[in-house]
Amino acid sequence: MKYRWKIALAALAGLMLFANARPVRARNSEPAPKNVTLYVDRTTGQMFIKPGSNRVPMKLNAARAASADAVSRRAMEQRIELLEKQNQMLERQNHAVQDQFSAQKAQIEALRQEVHGSVQPVAQLQQEMPKVRQQVAKIEERQSDLPFEVGFRTGWAESPYDMPGGFFYSAYLNHRLLTVDDGIPGGFVSGELMAGVVLGNHAVTGANLYGTLTHSVESSWLDTIEIQPSVQYHLEPAALGHREIEWFKPYVLAGPGMWINLLSTPIVAKGDQPGERFRHYDADFQGGGVFGLGFELSLSALKVAAIQRILNKSYLGAEWRYNEFANGDGFNQYTGSVAFGW
């Protein structure tokens, strides 16, 4: 009886020592990994920690698993470190892209403002297109415009020295000198050189040389040659804003003149009769001046597409002039004209 109590006490003491010794070892060193045995059911494939019917044991090496786990952990840590480095690099690239995007956005905004300031709205451009077309047409017209005009006049003219008048024929060249662009108000100034002749009718008189010699009444006539340079001011209604009548162009003129009067038979007897003031002894060359007014009608108003370019430079006109001799004699002439140019 006493012996059994001793054994029980010794066993109790051993257990107490063993219980106290395990925590010390746990603090000082980790326990060595052990093999683990699991049991797999052949039919279902389930795993159990205890043996049983239709179960097959499967041993696992804990040390190898722990080593593999440590290697996997280190690989994971390295992978995480690599990912962190890649993430940092991507963040730096992202910041660079953001900076570049901000700079490009500022440039785009500046360009947009510049374009908005320089480009007019489409509706406004459409409204201005007719004006632009008119300006282009005007420029093209000026490029093809001739600075001169060639024309012919014919009509009726009186004759000096009380001789009967007759038909008048002339040709002229007119050159544009100054325009609105040069400061001429409402039109342009041109210089014209005209040469013409008046073919006078017959006058019955007994004072000419043949009639005096034969004591009969004979007829005489007077032809007059004219050379007249003149300056003309042409009014352009379009320059004053009246494009509806731009085809009508009135003008005034003034300038010097030279006349050569040719009498068929000299007047030798004095008296109040036709031709009695004619200076027969020097062929009657006279200087003087001329003034007058007229107008031209542009045929461009006809609008015939096939010949429009010709019509744009063709004109019909009418004119009145007064020819004043230096000796005080003078006469009127009334003509119509046709011209091409400008």
C-alpha positions in Angstrom: 0.0 0.0 0.0 2.7 2.4 0.9 4.7 1.3 -2.2 1.8 2.3 -4.4 1.5 5.7 -2.9 5.2 6.3 -3.5 4.9 5.3 -7.2 1.9 7.6 -7.6 3.8 10.5 -6.0 6.8 9.9 -8.2 4.6 9.8 -11.3 2.9 13.0 -10.2 6.2 14.7 -9.6 7.5 13.6 -13.0 4.4 15.1 -14.7 4.9 18.3 -12.9 8.5 18.5 -14.0 7.6 17.6 -17.6 4.9 20.3 -17.7 7.3 22.8 -16.4 10.0 21.8 -18.9 8.0 22.2 -22.1 7.4 25.9 -22.0 11.1 26.5 -21.5 11.9 24.5 -24.6 9.2 26.3 -26.5 10.8 29.6 -25.6 14.3 28.5 -26.3 13.8 26.6 -29.6 11.1 25.7 -32.0 10.0 22.0 -32.1 11.3 20.0 -35.0 8.7 19.4 -37.6 7.2 15.9 -37.6 5.7 13.7 -40.3 1.9 13.9 -40.6 -0.3 10.8 -41.5 -3.6 11.4 -43.2 -6.2 8.8 -44.3 -7.8 9.0 -47.7 -11.1 7.3 -48.4 -10.7 5.2 -51.6 -14.3 5.7 -52.8 -15.0 9.4 -52.0 -11.4 10.8 -51.9 -12.1 12.5 -48.6 -9.2 12.9 -46.1 -9.4 11.9 -42.4 -7.0 12.2 -39.5 -7.9 8.7 -38.1 -7.8 5.3 -39.8 -11.0 3.6 -40.7 -12.7 1.2 -43.1 -11.7 1.6 -46.8 -9.1 4.3 -45.9 -5.6 4.4 -47.1 -2.8 6.1 -45.0 -0.9 9.0 -46.7 2.2 10.4 -45.0 3.2 14.0 -45.4 6.8 15.3 -44.7 6.3 18.4 -42.5 9.9 19.5 -42.9 9.7 19.5 -46.7 6.4 21.3 -46.5 7.8 23.9 -44.2 10.9 24.3 -46.4 8.7 24.7 -49.5 6.5 27.2 -47.6 9.6 29.2 -46.6 10.9 29.2 -50.2 7.4 30.2 -51.5 7.3 33.0 -48.9 10.6 34.3 -50.0 9.6 34.2 -53.6 6.4 36.0 -52.8 8.3 38.6 -50.9 10.6 39.1 -53.8 7.6 39.2 -56.1 6.0 41.8 -53.9 9.2 43.9 -53.8 9.4 43.7 -57.7 5.8 44.7 -58.0 6.4 47.6 -55.6 9.3 48.8 -57.7 7.2 48.4 -60.9 4.4 50.3 -59.2 6.8 53.1 -58.2 8.1 53.3 -61.8 4.5 53.3 -63.2 3.6 56.1 -60.8 6.6 58.2 -62.0 5.6 57.5 -65.6 2.0 58.4 -64.8 3.1 61.7 -63.3 5.2 62.4 -66.4 2.2 61.6 -68.6 0.0 63.8 -66.5 2.5 66.7 -66.8 2.7 66.2 -70.5 -1.1 66.0 -70.8 -1.5 69.3 -68.8 1.0 71.0 -71.1 -0.7 69.8 -74.2 -4.1 70.8 -72.8 -2.8 74.3 -72.2 -1.4 74.4 -75.8 -4.7 73.1 -77.2 -6.7 75.7 -75.2 -4.4 78.5 -76.5 -4.7 77.3 -80.0 -8.5 77.0 -79.7 -8.7 80.6 -78.5 -6.4 81.8 -81.3 -8.6 79.9 -83.9 -11.8 81.2 -82.3 -10.4 84.8 -82.5 -9.2 84.5 -86.1 -12.0 82.5 -87.7 -15.4 84.1 -88.2 -18.6 82.2 -87.8 -19.8 80.3 -90.8 -23.1 82.3 -90.9 -21.2 85.6 -91.0 -18.9 84.3 -93.7 -21.9 83.2 -95.8 -23.3 86.7 -95.5 -20.0 88.3 -96.6 -19.5 85.9 -99.5 -21.6 88.1 -102.0 -19.5 91.1 -101.1 -16.3 89.1 -101.5 -17.5 87.9 -104.9 -18.2 91.4 -106.0 -14.8 92.6 -104.8 -13.1 89.7 -106.7 -15.1 90.5 -109.8 -14.1 94.2 -109.5 -10.5 93.2 -109.1 -10.7 90.9 -112.2 -12.4 93.7 -114.1 -9.7 96.2 -113.2 -7.0 93.7 -114.2 -8.6 93.4 -117.6 -9.5 97.0 -117.8 -8.1 99.2 -120.6 -6.8 102.6 -119.5 -7.8 104.1 -122.8 -10.8 104.4 -125.1 -10.9 104.6 -128.9 -14.0 106.1 -130.5 -15.6 107.8 -133.5 -18.0 110.7 -133.5 -20.3 111.9 -136.3 -23.1 114.4 -136.5 -23.9 117.9 -137.5 -21.7 121.0 -137.1 -22.1 124.7 -137.9 -19.4 126.5 -139.8 -17.7 129.7 -138.9 -18.0 133.0 -140.9 -21.8 132.5 -141.3 -21.2 129.8 -143.8 -23.7 126.9 -143.8 -22.7 123.9 -141.7 -22.6 120.3 -142.6 -21.8 116.8 -141.5 -19.0 116.3 -139.0 -16.7 113.2 -138.7 -14.0 112.6 -136.2 -11.9 110.0 -134.5 -10.4 110.3 -131.0 -8.3 108.6 -128.4 -9.2 109.0 -124.7 -6.7 108.0 -121.9 -7.6 107.8 -118.2 -5.3 109.9 -116.2 -6.6 110.1 -112.6 -9.2 107.9 -110.8 -11.0 107.7 -107.5 -8.0 105.9 -106.0 -6.0 109.1 -106.8 -8.4 111.3 -104.9 -10.8 112.3 -107.7 -14.2 112.7 -106.2 -17.0 110.6 -107.8 -15.3 109.7 -111.0 -12.1 110.0 -113.1 -10.2 112.5 -115.3 -9.1 111.7 -118.8 -7.2 113.3 -121.6 -8.6 113.2 -125.1 -7.1 113.9 -128.5 -9.6 114.4 -131.3 -9.2 115.1 -135.0 -12.2 115.8 -137.2 -13.6 117.6 -140.2 -16.7 119.6 -141.0 -17.9 119.3 -144.5 -19.9 122.5 -145.0 -22.8 122.9 -147.4 -22.9 125.3 -150.4 -23.7 129.0 -150.0 -24.8 131.0 -153.0 -23.0 134.3 -153.2 -21.8 136.8 -155.8 -18.8 137.9 -153.7 -16.5 135.0 -154.5 -13.7 135.3 -157.0 -15.3 133.3 -159.8 -18.6 135.2 -159.4 -16.9 138.5 -159.5 -15.0 137.7 -162.6 -18.0 136.3 -164.5 -20.5 138.7 -163.0 -22.7 135.7 -161.9 -24.0 134.2 -158.7 -22.0 131.2 -157.8 -21.9 128.9 -154.8 -19.1 128.4 -152.2 -18.6 126.1 -149.3 -16.3 125.9 -146.3 -14.6 122.8 -144.9 -13.1 123.0 -141.4 -10.4 120.7 -140.0 -10.3 120.4 -136.2 -7.5 119.2 -133.9 -8.6 119.4 -130.3 -6.8 118.1 -127.2 -9.1 118.3 -124.1 -9.3 117.3 -120.5 -12.5 115.6 -119.4 -14.1 114.8 -116.0 -16.3 111.7 -116.1 -18.8 111.1 -113.3 -19.2 107.5 -112.2 -22.5 107.0 -110.3 -21.2 103.7 -108.9 -18.5 105.6 -107.0 -21.3 107.7 -105.4 -23.2 104.6 -104.4 -25.7 104.6 -107.3 -24.9 101.2 -108.8 -28.4 101.0 -110.3 -27.4 103.7 -112.9 -23.7 102.9 -113.2 -24.2 102.4 -117.0 -24.8 106.2 -117.3 -21.6 108.3 -117.3 -21.9 112.0 -118.0 -18.8 114.2 -118.5 -17.7 117.8 -119.1 -14.7 118.9 -121.2 -12.5 121.8 -122.0 -9.2 122.4 -123.8 -7.4 124.3 -126.6 -8.1 123.8 -130.2 -6.7 124.4 -133.7 -8.8 124.9 -136.8 -7.9 125.0 -140.5 -10.8 126.5 -142.6 -10.7 125.8 -146.4 -13.1 127.9 -148.6 -13.8 126.5 -152.0 -13.6 130.0 -153.7 -12.1 133.0 -151.9 -14.5 135.9 -151.1 -13.1 139.0 -152.7 -15.9 141.5 -152.4 -16.9 143.2 -149.2 -20.4 143.0 -148.0 -22.8 141.4 -145.5 -22.8 138.0 -147.0 -21.7 134.5 -146.1 -17.9 134.1 -145.8 -17.1 137.8 -145.8 -14.9 137.5 -142.7 -12.9 134.6 -144.1 -9.1 135.2 -144.1 -8.4 134.0 -147.6 -4.9 135.2 -147.8 -3.4 132.8 -145.2 -5.8 129.8 -145.6 -7.4 130.9 -142.3 -5.5 128.9 -139.6 -7.1 129.7 -136.3 -6.3 128.9 -132.6 -8.7 129.0 -129.8 -10.5 126.9 -127.2 -13.3 124.4 -126.9 -15.7 123.4 -124.1 -18.7 121.1 -123.9 -20.5 118.3 -122.2 -21.8 114.8 -123.0 -22.5 111.4 -121.7 -21.8 107.8 -122.5 -24.1 104.7 -122.1 -22.3 101.5 -121.2 -23.6 98.5 -123.1 -22.7 96.2 -120.2 -26.3 96.8 -119.0 -27.6 94.6 -121.9 -26.4 91.3 -120.2 -25.8 89.1 -123.2 -23.7 86.3 -122.0 -22.2 85.3 -125.3 -20.7 88.7 -126.0 -20.7 90.2 -122.4 -17.0 90.8 -122.3 -17.3 92.9 -125.5 -20.4 94.7 -124.2 -18.6 95.6 -120.9 -16.1 97.7 -122.9 -18.5 99.2 -125.5 -20.2 102.6 -125.2 -22.6 104.8 -127.1 -22.7 108.5 -126.4 -23.8 112.0 -127.3 -21.9 115.3 -127.1 -22.2 119.0 -127.6 -19.2 121.3 -128.1 -18.7 125.0 -128.8 -15.6 125.9 -130.8 -14.3 129.4 -130.0 -11.8 131.0 -132.4 -9.2 133.5 -131.1 -10.7 136.1 -133.6 -14.0 135.9 -131.9 -15.8 133.7 -134.4 -17.1 130.3 -133.3 -19.7 127.6 -134.0 -21.5 124.6 -132.3 -21.3 121.0 -133.1 -23.6 118.1 -132.1 -22.5 114.5 -132.4 -23.1 111.0 -131.4 -20.3 108.5 -130.6 -19.4 104.9 -130.4 -16.4 103.8 -128.5 -14.5 100.8 -127.2 -12.2 100.7 -124.1 -12.0 101.6 -120.5 
